[in-house]
């Protein structure tokens, strides 16, 4: 069995030896307890991812302290739109992580520096183009989501400050993916941890200390982005030989491998903000109280379920290294243990959120008219989020088992067919809370379908 895309260069039909090594660059996932690998990678990845999500959470919290629900709605609009750019960053992080892990598993870790330089170059160029489009058309984007008045003005100002720093963000994310491919979970975690710490420090300083208000939240995010990039670049320079400048020959040789994962991975992650925009549009008709509550839910979900979100990035290198080494039973075992991990965590977090609904409303000073969304989220949506966890696991499997396009199809299906008709039906039955429940039901259907496709792919490979 030989990989058919990323990193599968001609080696005369014989897989290169992939014995684990005792140095940081070794293929450490080819031996040892799979549950331990899944747990360690997921927990450390979740700390870093949690730090990234805390940036939005902290922004929302301090903005809510200004006492204007329109500003809270504005941060919701802007964050949802900027996630379109984050989708590129996450897609590129997945690309470098999958390609580098595969090559490490094949015993070809010496080629990863060239890949890093090439993925980073593509990311900076694409992110610069997207940043320009966002800056110019920010008012039209917010109009599309249903933003008006003060909420629209706040969202546009935030986007136009933060968007130009997209190339800096992509640098930090790609470096984090490269470190994760080598199993360097701690340094990968530190990149996003630095961003969260920077945001937590500068948010109150700029919003209240310098009295910059809503604009202070945007500039605090910019400072945090710069800190993340620095924290990602430095360990690569110190411990992994730095960056290899892309050459024309190397870029031409690797472009097909990069494209096969990058394009589907970016498209996969673009689906999430599209689904969010659809839901925001349906929620907006119920007024600013509903939009503010939905914005809060949008920040609680990644914080509460950071372990499930991190599964997509954390198990990818484990699957990639073992697939590169031809160890399909360990690939299958990794998927099994990730599902157990997701189920256990969902059962743990559900009662916590039920008990905390009133506290959430108090912390964010939510209007009474929006609390019905918070209750629907805690009681109904939270337990169904496990099926989104199945989708995350499936995406990681597809990206590392030569079927990255399947991630795109399942994610786009989940965020279009799995959102619009079901959320509209829910809205007609139960109003704004029905939109939430409709989204959750779509997640159940597509999570189960994606999980079945995962086993179908593993069984395909076992027959080769």
BELVEN-V788598 format. One record per helix or strand. SS is the DSSP state (helix for helix, strand for strand). FROM is the first residue (numbers start at 1). LEN is the number of residues. Records with the same first field share a line. If there is no record, write none. Layout:
SS = FROM-LEN, FROM-LEN
This chain:
helix = 28-3, 34-31, 69-37, 109-37, 149-33, 185-25, 214-26, 248-37, 288-17, 306-19, 328-28, 357-7, 368-17, 386-15, 404-12, 420-11, 432-31
